[in-house]
Amino acid sequence: MLSVHDTLPVRLPHGLPVPDALVRRSGGELCAVYELRYDDAPPLIAKIYADAWRWKQAKEVHVYGLIAEQGITSVPEVMHVDVEQGCTVLRLIPGVPMSELAGALTDTEIATAYARIGEFLAALHRIEQDGYGYLTTRVLDPFSSNRAYMTRQLRLVLSEYVDLGGDAVLRDAMADVVLSNTRVWSGCTGARLCHNDLHEGNVLLDRGNDGWLVTGFIDIENAVAADPLLDLAKTDCYSVREDAAKLSALLAGYGPLPDGWRRRFDLYRLYHTLELWTWYASTGRREPLPGLTDDLRRTTAMVSDNH
């Protein structure tokens, strides 16, 4: 049996058997990720959070707990939590990210996957929250209305956009569109749990007798309490990207949408693109900015023309 105590940077949580093999998985600045493999048991994932991100560990455990309480089984199951060492052990969901299967999936498999994404989001959005805002183990500084929350969010990100070198003329055009449409945010009458990052990189698929099928969804570290349409619009903005077949399958899986949904949806897409621009700019990654700027101009014009 392989001893991993010299390799894994923390002690294994009490009661967890030593794995037969240990594999380092891709992680990031938030945590190191390891796969614990066993000859006679299902594999596990160990996530070890850096000290500065221990609050993200608590958030992850809290949100997965909210989801589990609703009987939703398509997310990782929390097996062990060691707060002192910043280690969370999760049941591994088999499969590979959908983003790694570009060109390998048939149109039918893509449509089936997007319908499944829609079904998952619909289930997630049945989990009510007691205010709008960023989620940790609670909603931080909750807003009582979506209109107040989104107006604040958009003012912040518009200010960041110019501070980070964005085009002031485009900023003014976006502000005119957004601030003249704040009434549409009132169409959401209750905050719900939102994944807030459900792109193809966070959707796992595995191949079986019926082809590639969705096995689960991961990475809830960006979760917020917000309008469900905010979540759908982020999936559209990050992964659908004007693919009508994908959007149709996503919405078919999701189910009925509220009256007047398209206006809010389009404004959320603008918000998500703007937020992505500011994130890249803040991290010094300049190469995606011209393409995102084009997206911002196109979406701003489209929203202005349609609304």
C-alpha positions as CSV (number, residue, x, y, z in Angstrom):
1,M,0.0,0.0,0.0
2,L,1.3,3.5,-0.9
3,S,2.0,5.8,2.0
4,V,1.1,9.4,0.9
5,H,1.9,11.3,4.1
6,D,5.2,12.6,2.6
7,T,3.4,13.7,-0.6
8,L,0.0,14.9,0.6
9,P,0.8,18.3,2.3
10,V,-1.6,17.5,5.2
11,R,-2.5,14.5,7.3
12,L,-5.4,12.4,6.0
13,P,-8.6,13.1,7.9
14,H,-9.2,10.7,10.8
15,G,-11.0,7.6,9.6
16,L,-10.0,7.9,6.0
17,P,-8.0,4.9,4.7
18,V,-4.6,5.5,3.0
19,P,-5.1,5.3,-0.8
20,D,-3.4,2.9,-3.0
21,A,-2.4,5.6,-5.4
22,L,-2.3,9.4,-5.2
23,V,-2.6,11.7,-8.3
24,R,-2.2,15.4,-8.3
25,R,-5.1,17.1,-10.2
26,S,-5.3,20.6,-11.7
27,G,-6.1,23.2,-9.0
28,G,-5.4,26.9,-8.7
29,E,-4.6,29.6,-6.2
30,L,-7.5,28.6,-4.0
31,C,-6.5,25.0,-3.3
32,A,-4.4,22.0,-4.2
33,V,-6.4,19.1,-5.5
34,Y,-5.5,15.4,-5.2
35,E,-7.3,12.2,-6.4
36,L,-7.2,9.4,-3.8
37,R,-7.4,6.1,-5.6
38,Y,-8.4,2.8,-4.0
39,D,-8.2,-0.7,-5.4
40,D,-11.5,-1.8,-3.7
41,A,-13.4,1.4,-3.2
42,P,-14.6,4.4,-5.2
43,P,-12.0,7.2,-5.6
44,L,-12.1,10.4,-3.6
45,I,-11.0,14.0,-4.2
46,A,-9.0,15.9,-1.5
47,K,-9.0,19.7,-1.8
48,I,-6.5,21.5,0.4
49,Y,-7.2,25.2,0.7
50,A,-4.5,27.8,1.2
51,D,-4.7,29.7,4.5
52,A,-6.1,32.9,2.7
53,W,-8.9,30.9,1.2
54,R,-10.2,28.9,4.2
55,W,-13.4,30.8,4.0
56,K,-13.9,29.3,0.5
57,Q,-13.7,25.8,2.1
58,A,-16.5,26.7,4.5
59,K,-18.6,28.1,1.6
60,E,-18.1,24.9,-0.4
61,V,-19.2,22.7,2.4
62,H,-22.2,24.9,3.1
63,V,-23.5,25.1,-0.5
64,Y,-23.0,21.4,-1.1
65,G,-25.0,20.9,2.1
66,L,-27.9,23.1,0.8
67,I,-27.9,21.1,-2.4
68,A,-27.8,17.7,-0.7
69,E,-30.8,18.7,1.5
70,Q,-32.9,19.0,-1.6
71,G,-32.0,15.5,-2.7
72,I,-29.9,16.7,-5.7
73,T,-27.2,14.0,-6.2
74,S,-25.4,15.3,-9.3
75,V,-22.8,17.3,-7.3
76,P,-19.8,15.9,-5.3
77,E,-20.8,14.4,-1.9
78,V,-18.8,15.8,1.0
79,M,-17.2,12.9,2.9
80,H,-14.8,14.5,5.4
81,V,-14.0,18.0,6.5
82,D,-10.9,19.0,8.4
83,V,-11.1,22.7,9.1
84,E,-7.8,22.9,11.0
85,Q,-5.9,21.7,7.9
86,G,-8.2,23.2,5.3
87,C,-8.9,19.8,3.8
88,T,-12.2,18.8,2.3
89,V,-12.6,15.3,0.9
90,L,-15.3,14.7,-1.7
91,R,-16.7,11.7,-3.5
92,L,-15.3,11.8,-7.0
93,I,-17.8,12.2,-9.9
94,P,-16.5,10.1,-12.9
95,G,-16.1,11.9,-16.2
96,V,-14.2,14.6,-18.0
97,P,-15.1,18.3,-18.4
98,M,-17.4,18.9,-21.4
99,S,-15.0,21.6,-22.5
100,E,-12.3,18.9,-23.2
101,L,-14.6,17.1,-25.6
102,A,-14.9,19.7,-28.3
103,G,-15.3,18.0,-31.6
104,A,-15.9,14.6,-30.0
105,L,-19.6,15.0,-29.2
106,T,-22.5,14.5,-31.6
107,D,-25.2,17.1,-32.0
108,T,-27.5,14.8,-30.1
109,E,-25.0,14.4,-27.2
110,I,-24.5,18.2,-27.0
111,A,-28.3,18.8,-26.9
112,T,-28.8,16.1,-24.3
113,A,-26.0,17.6,-22.2
114,Y,-27.5,21.1,-22.4
115,A,-30.9,19.9,-21.5
116,R,-29.4,18.2,-18.4
117,I,-27.7,21.5,-17.5
118,G,-31.0,23.2,-17.7
119,E,-32.7,20.6,-15.5
120,F,-29.9,20.9,-12.9
121,L,-30.2,24.7,-12.8
122,A,-34.0,24.5,-12.4
123,A,-33.5,22.2,-9.4
124,L,-30.9,24.5,-7.9
125,H,-33.1,27.5,-8.4
126,R,-35.8,26.0,-6.2
127,I,-33.5,26.6,-3.2
128,E,-34.8,29.8,-1.7
129,Q,-32.4,32.4,-0.1
130,D,-33.3,35.2,2.3
131,G,-31.7,38.0,0.4
132,Y,-29.7,38.9,-2.7
133,G,-25.9,39.0,-2.6
134,Y,-22.7,37.1,-2.4
135,L,-22.9,33.8,-0.6
136,T,-20.5,32.2,1.9
137,T,-22.1,30.3,4.8
138,R,-24.7,33.1,4.6
139,V,-25.7,35.9,2.3
140,L,-23.2,38.8,3.0
141,D,-24.8,42.2,3.3
142,P,-28.1,41.0,1.7
143,F,-30.2,43.2,-0.4
144,S,-34.0,42.9,-0.1
145,S,-34.6,43.5,-3.8
146,N,-33.0,42.4,-7.0
147,R,-33.3,45.9,-8.3
148,A,-31.1,47.3,-5.5
149,Y,-28.6,44.4,-5.7
150,M,-28.1,44.6,-9.5
151,T,-28.0,48.4,-9.6
152,R,-25.2,48.3,-7.0
153,Q,-23.3,45.5,-8.9
154,L,-23.5,47.3,-12.2
155,R,-22.3,50.6,-10.8
156,L,-19.3,48.9,-9.2
157,V,-18.3,46.9,-12.3
158,L,-18.8,50.0,-14.6
159,S,-16.5,52.0,-12.3
160,E,-13.9,49.2,-12.3
161,Y,-14.0,49.0,-16.1
162,V,-12.8,52.5,-16.6
163,D,-10.3,52.3,-13.7
164,L,-8.7,49.3,-15.4
165,G,-8.3,51.0,-18.7
166,G,-11.7,50.4,-20.4
167,D,-13.1,52.8,-23.1
168,A,-14.9,55.7,-21.4
169,V,-17.2,56.2,-24.3
170,L,-18.3,52.6,-24.3
171,R,-18.7,52.7,-20.5
172,D,-21.1,55.7,-20.9
173,A,-23.1,53.8,-23.5
174,M,-23.3,50.7,-21.3
175,A,-24.3,52.9,-18.3
176,D,-27.1,54.5,-20.4
177,V,-28.5,51.1,-21.3
178,V,-28.2,49.6,-17.9
179,L,-29.4,52.5,-15.7
180,S,-32.3,53.2,-18.0
181,N,-33.5,49.7,-17.5
182,T,-33.2,49.2,-13.8
183,R,-37.0,48.6,-13.5
184,V,-36.5,45.2,-15.2
185,W,-34.6,43.8,-12.2
186,S,-37.9,44.0,-10.2
187,G,-39.3,41.2,-12.3
188,C,-37.4,38.8,-10.0
189,T,-39.4,38.6,-6.7
190,G,-37.2,36.1,-4.8
191,A,-33.5,35.3,-4.5
192,R,-32.5,31.7,-5.2
193,L,-29.3,29.7,-5.0
194,C,-27.3,30.3,-8.2
195,H,-24.2,28.3,-9.3
196,N,-22.9,31.4,-11.1
197,D,-20.2,29.6,-13.1
198,L,-21.9,26.8,-14.9
199,H,-19.9,26.7,-18.1
200,E,-18.7,23.6,-20.0
201,G,-15.6,23.3,-17.9
202,N,-17.7,22.6,-14.8
203,V,-20.0,20.0,-16.5
204,L,-18.7,16.4,-16.3
205,L,-19.5,13.8,-19.0
206,D,-18.7,10.1,-19.1
207,R,-19.0,7.7,-22.0
208,G,-21.3,4.7,-21.7
209,N,-23.3,2.4,-24.0
210,D,-25.5,5.4,-24.9
211,G,-22.7,7.7,-25.7
212,W,-21.4,10.7,-23.7
213,L,-23.8,11.6,-20.9
214,V,-23.6,14.2,-18.1
215,T,-22.5,12.6,-14.8
216,G,-22.4,15.7,-12.6
217,F,-21.6,19.4,-11.9
218,I,-18.7,20.9,-10.0
219,D,-17.1,24.1,-8.7
220,I,-19.7,26.0,-6.7
221,E,-17.2,28.5,-5.3
222,N,-18.8,31.4,-7.1
223,A,-22.3,30.7,-5.8
224,V,-24.6,33.7,-5.1
225,A,-28.1,34.3,-4.0
226,A,-29.7,36.0,-7.0
227,D,-32.2,35.9,-9.8
228,P,-32.3,32.5,-11.6
229,L,-32.0,34.3,-14.9
230,L,-28.6,35.6,-13.8
231,D,-27.4,32.0,-13.7
232,L,-28.9,31.0,-17.1
233,A,-27.4,34.1,-18.7
234,K,-23.9,33.2,-17.4
235,T,-24.1,29.8,-19.0
236,D,-25.3,31.4,-22.2
237,C,-22.5,34.1,-22.0
238,Y,-19.7,31.7,-21.2
239,S,-20.6,28.5,-23.2
240,V,-23.6,28.9,-25.4
241,R,-22.2,32.0,-27.2
242,E,-25.0,32.5,-29.7
243,D,-25.4,28.8,-30.5
244,A,-29.1,28.6,-31.1
245,A,-29.3,24.8,-30.7
246,K,-27.4,24.9,-27.3
247,L,-29.7,27.6,-26.0
248,S,-32.8,25.9,-27.2
249,A,-31.8,22.7,-25.4
250,L,-30.8,24.5,-22.2
251,L,-34.1,26.3,-22.0
252,A,-36.1,23.2,-22.9
253,G,-34.4,21.3,-20.0
254,Y,-34.9,24.3,-17.7
255,G,-38.7,24.6,-18.2
256,P,-41.0,27.7,-18.3
257,L,-39.5,31.1,-17.9
258,P,-41.3,34.2,-16.5
259,D,-43.0,36.7,-18.7
260,G,-40.6,39.3,-20.0
261,W,-37.6,37.2,-19.3
262,R,-35.6,38.1,-22.4
263,R,-35.0,41.7,-21.4
264,R,-33.5,40.7,-18.0
265,F,-31.6,37.9,-19.7
266,D,-29.9,40.2,-22.2
267,L,-28.9,42.7,-19.6
268,Y,-27.4,40.0,-17.4
269,R,-25.4,38.8,-20.4
270,L,-24.0,42.3,-20.7
271,Y,-23.1,42.3,-17.0
272,H,-21.4,39.0,-17.2
273,T,-19.3,40.0,-20.2
274,L,-18.3,43.3,-18.4
275,E,-17.4,41.4,-15.3
276,L,-15.2,39.0,-17.3
277,W,-13.5,41.9,-18.9
278,T,-12.6,43.5,-15.6
279,W,-11.4,40.1,-14.2
280,Y,-9.0,39.6,-17.0
281,A,-7.8,43.2,-16.9
282,S,-7.3,43.0,-13.1
283,T,-5.1,39.9,-13.5
284,G,-3.0,41.4,-16.2
285,R,-4.3,39.2,-19.0
286,R,-4.7,41.6,-21.9
287,E,-5.1,39.2,-24.8
288,P,-8.8,38.4,-24.3
289,L,-9.8,42.1,-23.9
290,P,-10.2,43.1,-27.5
291,G,-12.6,40.3,-28.2
292,L,-14.6,41.0,-25.0
293,T,-14.7,44.7,-26.0
294,D,-16.3,43.7,-29.3
295,D,-18.8,41.6,-27.4
296,L,-19.6,44.5,-25.1
297,R,-20.2,46.9,-28.0
298,R,-22.4,44.3,-29.8
299,T,-24.4,43.4,-26.8
300,T,-24.9,47.1,-25.8
301,A,-26.1,47.9,-29.3
302,M,-28.4,44.9,-29.3
303,V,-29.9,45.7,-25.9
304,S,-30.4,49.4,-26.9
305,D,-32.1,48.5,-30.2
306,N,-34.4,45.9,-28.7
307,H,-35.3,47.7,-25.5
